[in-house]
Amino acid sequence: MTPLALYWLVIAIVLAEFLYSALLTLLNIRASHAPIPALLKELYDEECYRKQQDYAMTNRKFSLVSGLVSTLITLGIFAFGGFAVFDRAARAVSASPVVQALVFWGIFYLVSWVVSLPFDIYRTFVIEQRFGFNRSTPKLFAADAVKSLLLNMVIMGTVLALCAWIYTLTPRWFWLIAWGAVTLFSLFMQYFYSQLIVPLFNKQTPLPEGELRSAIEAFADRAGFRIDNIFVIDSSKRSSKSNAYFTGFGRRKRVVLYDTLMEQLSTEEIVAVLAHEIGHYKHHHTLLSSFEGFATNLLMFWLFSLFIGSDALAAAAGCEVASFHVNLAVFSLIYTPLSILLDIVTNIISRRHERQADAFAAAHGMGPAEASALKKMSAKSLANLTPHPVVVFVEYSHPTLAERVAFLIQ
């Protein structure tokens, strides 16, 4: 394709992505008028339901505005030579392709961070505050923002520098070797996530001996699942929303409970939530999801290798010659439609996994307790009970609450 054709293709893709997202939002607005499923009618009284509808509509309008701003800035940077400006700045710093890639993407990431920060502030201290979810202070928010910025730059910079360096060594086999290196790095991060990343933001303390720990360990024994590390995380300092998850694998595997979860659910309900998570491990969903991610990344690296040396792609962004960093930036925009399709497939598989995990909990007698826990958590978070079927199909990683409850209590 000619540079001009690629130029307009990128613009069309960026606009199409926004219209696609806006269409899904509008479908959910339309579905908000549907009646609440009979199984969930007790979740909200009239006042709470009005609050839930207000919360949902506020977030939908916010997503439309923030998405529009993001789209306009992306279009502006690409269409009016922003990539070329970043490229010249990177080349002025160093002749090294690795350093150039770091400078170029460092500038790009900082611009994105500055643009998104006001929206993050508004979401936290206006929307979440208004509906009673926010517990973060300005000081904590600022500390989180700075730590997240630095952490992402270190992690992304490491991966980017590694990939750029591999490309300088072997352009032909770059895609395969870089994919292998990124896969190993990803496995390392998964293995040590709780020890390296979580402590930067939250305090984790072992769940003390008592009724809850005994109940969890007793269920794990019945289910044939070894569990030694059970931790509580101080999520309540940021939000009143609750969750629980497993992290790591092998000897690093641990259960993490939000302290808000312990405030909102009974012992039996918490055990039921963990029974669902144990079901994921029993069905090897974590391993399967990792393989899906590795396969997707392999496809992405191979496709990028086809574009990485294209002068036409660089020219579409206003640059004179192809480079690792510029071509990666333009490719990331062109890759968007395929990324959306792959996400749909991934969500279909994820919903299947969630049903299997629910079936595991139900088979061990925890169905009604899990249904009760799901309803409580959904009510506390003002969850949308009537999502549009199209939105569920393309975006939801879990079946709808109504579907899950119907299965769990049958």
FIPA-459486 format. One line per 4 residues: number of its first residue (from 1); their letters; for each residue x, y, z of C-alpha. Coordinates in nm, 2 decimals. Layout:
<atoms>
NUM	a	X:Y:Z ~ ...
</atoms>
This chain:
<atoms>
1	mtpl	0.00:0.00:0.00 ~ 0.11:0.36:-0.06 ~ 0.19:0.59:0.24 ~ -0.13:0.79:0.16
5	alyw	-0.35:0.48:0.16 ~ -0.19:0.37:0.49 ~ -0.24:0.72:0.63 ~ -0.62:0.71:0.57
9	lvia	-0.64:0.34:0.67 ~ -0.50:0.43:1.02 ~ -0.74:0.73:1.05 ~ -1.04:0.51:0.95
13	ivla	-0.94:0.24:1.20 ~ -0.90:0.49:1.49 ~ -1.24:0.64:1.41 ~ -1.40:0.30:1.37
17	efly	-1.27:0.19:1.71 ~ -1.44:0.49:1.87 ~ -1.77:0.43:1.69 ~ -1.76:0.06:1.78
21	sall	-1.71:0.15:2.15 ~ -1.98:0.42:2.14 ~ -2.22:0.18:1.98 ~ -2.18:-0.07:2.26
25	tlln	-2.24:0.20:2.51 ~ -2.55:0.31:2.33 ~ -2.68:-0.05:2.32 ~ -2.63:-0.07:2.70
29	iras	-2.82:0.25:2.75 ~ -3.11:0.10:2.54 ~ -3.10:-0.22:2.75 ~ -3.11:-0.02:3.08
33	hapi	-3.49:0.01:3.03 ~ -3.54:-0.37:3.03 ~ -3.70:-0.52:3.34 ~ -3.48:-0.67:3.61
37	pall	-3.47:-1.05:3.59 ~ -3.70:-1.22:3.84 ~ -3.42:-1.39:4.02 ~ -3.26:-1.06:4.10
41	kely	-3.55:-0.84:4.19 ~ -3.47:-0.84:4.56 ~ -3.12:-0.69:4.49 ~ -3.25:-0.33:4.47
45	deec	-3.54:-0.15:4.62 ~ -3.68:0.14:4.43 ~ -3.44:0.39:4.57 ~ -3.13:0.17:4.52
49	yrkq	-3.24:0.09:4.17 ~ -3.26:0.45:4.08 ~ -2.91:0.50:4.22 ~ -2.78:0.20:4.02
53	qdya	-2.94:0.34:3.70 ~ -2.79:0.69:3.77 ~ -2.44:0.53:3.84 ~ -2.46:0.33:3.51
57	mtnr	-2.57:0.62:3.31 ~ -2.30:0.85:3.46 ~ -2.03:0.60:3.37 ~ -2.16:0.55:3.02
61	kfsl	-2.16:0.92:2.95 ~ -1.81:0.95:3.10 ~ -1.68:0.67:2.88 ~ -1.82:0.84:2.57
65	vsgl	-1.65:1.17:2.66 ~ -1.32:1.02:2.76 ~ -1.32:0.79:2.46 ~ -1.39:1.09:2.23
69	vstl	-1.11:1.29:2.38 ~ -0.86:1.00:2.36 ~ -0.96:0.94:1.99 ~ -0.92:1.30:1.90
73	itlg	-0.57:1.32:2.06 ~ -0.46:1.00:1.89 ~ -0.58:1.13:1.56 ~ -0.42:1.46:1.62
77	ifaf	-0.08:1.31:1.71 ~ -0.09:1.08:1.41 ~ -0.25:1.30:1.14 ~ -0.05:1.61:1.21
81	ggfa	0.30:1.47:1.24 ~ 0.32:1.40:1.61 ~ 0.50:1.07:1.56 ~ 0.75:1.25:1.34
85	vfdr	0.82:1.51:1.62 ~ 0.87:1.23:1.87 ~ 1.10:1.05:1.63 ~ 1.32:1.35:1.57
89	aara	1.34:1.40:1.95 ~ 1.45:1.04:1.99 ~ 1.71:1.06:1.72 ~ 1.85:1.38:1.86
93	vsas	1.92:1.20:2.19 ~ 2.11:0.90:2.05 ~ 2.20:0.71:1.74 ~ 2.12:0.38:1.92
97	pvvq	1.79:0.22:1.80 ~ 1.73:0.09:2.15 ~ 1.77:0.43:2.31 ~ 1.56:0.59:2.04
101	alvf	1.28:0.34:2.11 ~ 1.29:0.41:2.48 ~ 1.28:0.79:2.42 ~ 1.01:0.78:2.16
105	wgif	0.78:0.55:2.37 ~ 0.87:0.74:2.69 ~ 0.74:1.06:2.53 ~ 0.43:0.89:2.39
109	ylvs	0.35:0.73:2.73 ~ 0.40:1.05:2.92 ~ 0.16:1.23:2.69 ~ -0.10:0.95:2.73
113	wvvs	-0.05:0.96:3.11 ~ -0.10:1.34:3.13 ~ -0.41:1.32:2.91 ~ -0.57:1.04:3.11
117	lpfd	-0.48:1.18:3.46 ~ -0.77:1.43:3.47 ~ -1.01:1.16:3.38 ~ -0.88:0.93:3.65
121	iyrt	-0.91:1.21:3.90 ~ -1.27:1.29:3.79 ~ -1.37:0.92:3.80 ~ -1.23:0.87:4.15
125	fvie	-1.31:1.19:4.33 ~ -1.64:1.29:4.15 ~ -1.81:0.97:4.02 ~ -1.69:0.71:4.27
129	qrfg	-1.71:0.97:4.55 ~ -2.06:1.07:4.46 ~ -2.19:0.71:4.47 ~ -2.01:0.62:4.79
133	fnrs	-1.73:0.39:4.66 ~ -1.42:0.61:4.69 ~ -1.21:0.59:5.00 ~ -0.89:0.71:4.85
137	tpkl	-0.74:1.04:4.97 ~ -0.57:1.29:4.73 ~ -0.23:1.20:4.89 ~ -0.29:0.83:4.83
141	faad	-0.42:0.89:4.48 ~ -0.11:1.10:4.39 ~ 0.12:0.84:4.54 ~ -0.05:0.56:4.34
145	avks	-0.04:0.77:4.02 ~ 0.33:0.84:4.05 ~ 0.42:0.48:4.14 ~ 0.21:0.34:3.86
149	llln	0.38:0.58:3.61 ~ 0.73:0.48:3.72 ~ 0.64:0.11:3.75 ~ 0.49:0.10:3.40
153	mvim	0.78:0.29:3.25 ~ 1.02:0.04:3.41 ~ 0.83:-0.27:3.30 ~ 0.74:-0.14:2.96
157	gtvl	1.08:0.01:2.91 ~ 1.25:-0.33:2.99 ~ 1.03:-0.52:2.75 ~ 1.07:-0.25:2.48
161	alca	1.45:-0.23:2.51 ~ 1.48:-0.61:2.50 ~ 1.27:-0.63:2.19 ~ 1.45:-0.35:2.01
165	wiyt	1.79:-0.50:2.10 ~ 1.68:-0.84:1.97 ~ 1.57:-0.68:1.64 ~ 1.92:-0.52:1.60
169	ltpr	2.08:-0.86:1.64 ~ 1.85:-1.07:1.42 ~ 1.58:-0.89:1.21 ~ 1.48:-1.21:1.04
173	wfwl	1.41:-1.41:1.36 ~ 1.32:-1.11:1.58 ~ 0.95:-1.21:1.61 ~ 1.02:-1.56:1.74
177	iawg	1.31:-1.47:1.98 ~ 1.14:-1.16:2.11 ~ 0.82:-1.35:2.17 ~ 1.01:-1.61:2.37
181	avtl	1.18:-1.35:2.58 ~ 0.86:-1.16:2.65 ~ 0.69:-1.49:2.74 ~ 0.96:-1.57:2.99
185	fslf	0.94:-1.22:3.14 ~ 0.56:-1.26:3.17 ~ 0.60:-1.59:3.35 ~ 0.85:-1.43:3.59
189	mqyf	0.61:-1.14:3.66 ~ 0.32:-1.38:3.72 ~ 0.53:-1.59:3.96 ~ 0.66:-1.30:4.17
193	ysql	0.36:-1.06:4.13 ~ 0.25:-1.08:4.49 ~ 0.60:-1.04:4.62 ~ 0.72:-0.76:4.39
197	ivpl	0.43:-0.55:4.27 ~ 0.14:-0.58:4.53 ~ 0.36:-0.45:4.82 ~ 0.42:-0.13:4.63
201	fnkq	0.05:-0.04:4.67 ~ -0.11:-0.26:4.93 ~ -0.03:-0.43:5.26 ~ -0.09:-0.81:5.26
205	tplp	-0.12:-0.98:5.59 ~ -0.17:-1.36:5.65 ~ -0.53:-1.45:5.74 ~ -0.52:-1.52:6.12
209	egel	-0.64:-1.85:6.27 ~ -1.01:-1.86:6.33 ~ -1.35:-1.96:6.19 ~ -1.28:-1.83:5.83
213	rsai	-0.94:-1.98:5.79 ~ -1.05:-2.31:5.93 ~ -1.36:-2.31:5.69 ~ -1.14:-2.23:5.39
217	eafa	-0.88:-2.50:5.48 ~ -1.16:-2.75:5.55 ~ -1.32:-2.70:5.21 ~ -0.98:-2.71:5.03
221	drag	-0.91:-3.04:5.19 ~ -1.25:-3.18:5.08 ~ -1.18:-3.06:4.73 ~ -0.84:-3.21:4.72
225	frid	-0.67:-2.87:4.68 ~ -0.36:-2.78:4.88 ~ -0.37:-2.42:5.01 ~ -0.11:-2.28:5.25
229	nifv	-0.09:-1.91:5.18 ~ -0.41:-1.71:5.25 ~ -0.37:-1.33:5.27 ~ -0.59:-1.03:5.33
233	idss	-0.52:-0.71:5.13 ~ -0.61:-0.36:5.26 ~ -0.83:-0.27:4.96 ~ -1.07:-0.07:5.17
237	krss	-0.83:0.23:5.18 ~ -0.91:0.29:4.81 ~ -1.26:0.16:4.75 ~ -1.56:-0.01:4.91
241	ksna	-1.58:-0.26:4.63 ~ -1.48:-0.62:4.71 ~ -1.31:-0.91:4.54 ~ -1.09:-1.22:4.59
245	yftg	-0.84:-1.39:4.37 ~ -0.57:-1.65:4.33 ~ -0.22:-1.54:4.22 ~ 0.10:-1.71:4.13
249	fgrr	0.16:-2.08:4.08 ~ 0.35:-2.36:4.23 ~ 0.50:-2.27:4.57 ~ 0.41:-1.90:4.51
253	krvv	0.04:-1.97:4.48 ~ -0.17:-1.78:4.73 ~ -0.53:-1.68:4.80 ~ -0.59:-1.30:4.84
257	lydt	-0.90:-1.17:5.01 ~ -1.01:-0.80:5.00 ~ -1.08:-0.68:5.35 ~ -1.40:-0.54:5.21
261	lmeq	-1.51:-0.89:5.11 ~ -1.47:-1.00:5.47 ~ -1.69:-0.71:5.58 ~ -1.97:-0.78:5.33
265	lste	-2.00:-1.16:5.31 ~ -2.05:-1.44:5.56 ~ -1.80:-1.72:5.62 ~ -1.99:-1.96:5.40
269	eiva	-2.02:-1.71:5.12 ~ -1.65:-1.63:5.12 ~ -1.57:-2.00:5.11 ~ -1.81:-2.03:4.81
273	vlah	-1.63:-1.75:4.63 ~ -1.30:-1.93:4.68 ~ -1.46:-2.26:4.58 ~ -1.52:-2.10:4.24
277	eigh	-1.15:-1.99:4.22 ~ -1.04:-2.34:4.32 ~ -1.25:-2.46:4.03 ~ -1.04:-2.25:3.79
281	ykhh	-0.73:-2.42:3.92 ~ -0.88:-2.77:3.91 ~ -0.98:-2.71:3.54 ~ -0.63:-2.56:3.47
285	htll	-0.79:-2.24:3.35 ~ -0.50:-2.02:3.46 ~ -0.26:-2.24:3.25 ~ -0.50:-2.24:2.95
289	ssfe	-0.54:-1.86:2.97 ~ -0.17:-1.82:2.98 ~ -0.13:-2.03:2.67 ~ -0.40:-1.83:2.49
293	gfat	-0.21:-1.51:2.57 ~ 0.12:-1.66:2.45 ~ -0.04:-1.77:2.12 ~ -0.20:-1.43:2.07
297	nllm	0.14:-1.26:2.14 ~ 0.31:-1.49:1.89 ~ 0.06:-1.39:1.62 ~ 0.11:-1.02:1.71
301	fwlf	0.49:-1.05:1.69 ~ 0.48:-1.23:1.36 ~ 0.24:-0.98:1.21 ~ 0.46:-0.69:1.33
305	slfi	0.76:-0.85:1.17 ~ 0.59:-0.81:0.83 ~ 0.55:-0.43:0.89 ~ 0.87:-0.35:1.09
309	gsda	1.08:-0.26:0.79 ~ 0.82:-0.08:0.59 ~ 0.92:0.26:0.48 ~ 0.56:0.32:0.36
313	laaa	0.43:0.26:0.71 ~ 0.68:0.51:0.85 ~ 0.60:0.76:0.58 ~ 0.23:0.74:0.66
317	agce	0.32:0.88:1.00 ~ 0.53:1.16:0.85 ~ 0.87:0.99:0.90 ~ 1.14:0.95:0.64
321	vasf	1.26:0.60:0.70 ~ 1.13:0.29:0.88 ~ 1.24:0.24:1.25 ~ 1.15:-0.01:1.52
325	hvnl	0.97:0.25:1.74 ~ 0.77:0.44:1.47 ~ 0.66:0.13:1.29 ~ 0.56:-0.03:1.62
329	avfs	0.34:0.28:1.70 ~ 0.17:0.27:1.36 ~ 0.13:-0.11:1.37 ~ -0.04:-0.09:1.71
333	liyt	-0.31:0.12:1.55 ~ -0.35:-0.10:1.25 ~ -0.37:-0.41:1.47 ~ -0.67:-0.28:1.66
337	plsi	-0.95:-0.46:1.46 ~ -0.77:-0.79:1.49 ~ -0.72:-0.73:1.86 ~ -1.09:-0.67:1.90
341	lldi	-1.18:-0.99:1.73 ~ -0.93:-1.18:1.94 ~ -1.07:-1.03:2.25 ~ -1.42:-1.15:2.15
345	vtni	-1.28:-1.51:2.11 ~ -1.10:-1.48:2.44 ~ -1.42:-1.36:2.62 ~ -1.62:-1.65:2.48
349	isrr	-1.36:-1.90:2.62 ~ -1.35:-1.71:2.95 ~ -1.72:-1.73:2.99 ~ -1.70:-2.11:2.94
353	herq	-1.43:-2.13:3.20 ~ -1.64:-1.93:3.45 ~ -1.93:-2.17:3.39 ~ -1.70:-2.46:3.47
357	adaf	-1.58:-2.30:3.78 ~ -1.93:-2.23:3.89 ~ -2.02:-2.60:3.82 ~ -1.72:-2.70:4.04
361	aaah	-1.85:-2.49:4.33 ~ -2.21:-2.62:4.28 ~ -2.09:-2.98:4.27 ~ -1.93:-2.93:4.61
365	gmgp	-2.25:-2.80:4.76 ~ -2.15:-2.43:4.74 ~ -2.40:-2.32:4.47 ~ -2.65:-2.14:4.68
369	aeas	-2.38:-1.97:4.89 ~ -2.20:-1.85:4.58 ~ -2.52:-1.72:4.43 ~ -2.58:-1.53:4.75
373	alkk	-2.23:-1.39:4.75 ~ -2.25:-1.28:4.39 ~ -2.58:-1.10:4.45 ~ -2.44:-0.92:4.75
377	msak	-2.13:-0.81:4.57 ~ -2.32:-0.70:4.27 ~ -2.57:-0.50:4.48 ~ -2.28:-0.33:4.68
381	slan	-2.11:-0.23:4.35 ~ -2.44:-0.12:4.18 ~ -2.38:-0.37:3.90 ~ -2.57:-0.35:3.58
385	ltph	-2.84:-0.63:3.58 ~ -2.96:-0.59:3.23 ~ -2.66:-0.56:2.99 ~ -2.74:-0.58:2.62
389	pvvv	-2.68:-0.93:2.48 ~ -2.44:-0.79:2.21 ~ -2.23:-0.62:2.48 ~ -2.22:-0.94:2.68
393	fvey	-2.11:-1.14:2.37 ~ -1.82:-0.91:2.27 ~ -1.71:-0.76:2.61 ~ -1.81:-0.98:2.90
397	shpt	-1.55:-1.22:3.04 ~ -1.82:-1.36:3.28 ~ -2.17:-1.48:3.21 ~ -2.44:-1.23:3.33
401	laer	-2.53:-1.24:3.70 ~ -2.88:-1.36:3.61 ~ -2.74:-1.66:3.42 ~ -2.49:-1.75:3.70
405	vafl	-2.75:-1.73:3.98 ~ -3.00:-1.94:3.78 ~ -2.74:-2.21:3.74 ~ -2.61:-2.20:4.09
409	iq	-2.95:-2.23:4.26 ~ -3.10:-2.50:4.04
</atoms>
